[in-house]
């Protein structure tokens, strides 16, 4: 970036991932702006911007971590501070968008990612740059442009350059929901695919609550109601007779973990967008090992690695976990030597440069299919 265009750009960051912000600023050849974000004794978030942002393009680099609520408040307050200081544009660079997994209605809950999108738009953000959203439809929650970057080129390059004999590999979907992503990787690498089906334990979404309770017995037959709604005809042989009340919904019974596909004597590569609670990955690795996989790799964009994930990975059949640096995980790497990191700051820096110079972003999305 030349000095004339760089004079109108300011990069600031919160406390979520200062290392990534510094890497991006270094690649752009500019200095990270003077912004201080701290917490008072009562845990309120305070933001102080040292440099003038009037009439400038502001890029706030703030990702999601295990301290998601503080990360969000820091971002919102920084954006609002820039808005009230007459910044020309305010772009939120959020490599991992918090609450992105809560993008569907579940029982009596709510779609939290929609609420978060409204808060971000209201705070003053005029553009969002993120990476590998859990569901692409989340982009529709925002009333501002959202660029959803892809980390798959970096992960594909790692497979080709760092996994010995990768041609003898099978791309594995940890569950049927990951099959589209696994298929995309397999097609690009000209490899086969395998899918793991079933559950190790009951999913949280399947737990019984009041919504599954049957209604009280009614005093009339539902079949009578169906018949009353039908026009009078000589014959009612097509009328379906139903028992009294609302039929009970059959309960889901998930089978134990089983593998669809052949991994015997081959390298198994599991791909996903997020690694947080690794128990499901560990259970899947055990199934792959039992089916003869010689090596097991796990590749994902976001490595949250919460709780005792490093210990579980270290003791598991997984040989290597590869994630990008969208989320800081240096502490986890010290606890587990199997975790490796890919730097994606060059992609974020290029996206910022293109947006600032009003260049096309299509180059960053070339050869990207809907299944990615």
Secondary structure, DSSP 8 states (H G I E B T S, - for coil): --HHHHTTEEEEE-SS-HHHHHHHHHHHT--B--EEEEE-TT--EEEEE-S--TT-EEEEE----SSHHHHHHHHHHHHHHHHTTT-SEEEEEESS-TTTT--S--TT---HHHHHHHHHHHHT--EEEEES-SSGGGGGG-SSEEEEE--HHHHHHHHHHHSTTGGGEEEEESSGGGHHHHHHHHHHHT-EEEEEES-SS--GGGS--GGGS-----SS-HHHHHHHHS---S--TT-----SSS-----------EEES--TTSEEEEEEEEESSTHHHHHHHHHHHHTT-SEEEEEEEEE---TTHHHHHHHSS--EEEEETTS--HHHHHH-TTEEEE--HHHHHHHHHHHHTT--SGGGGTT--TT-
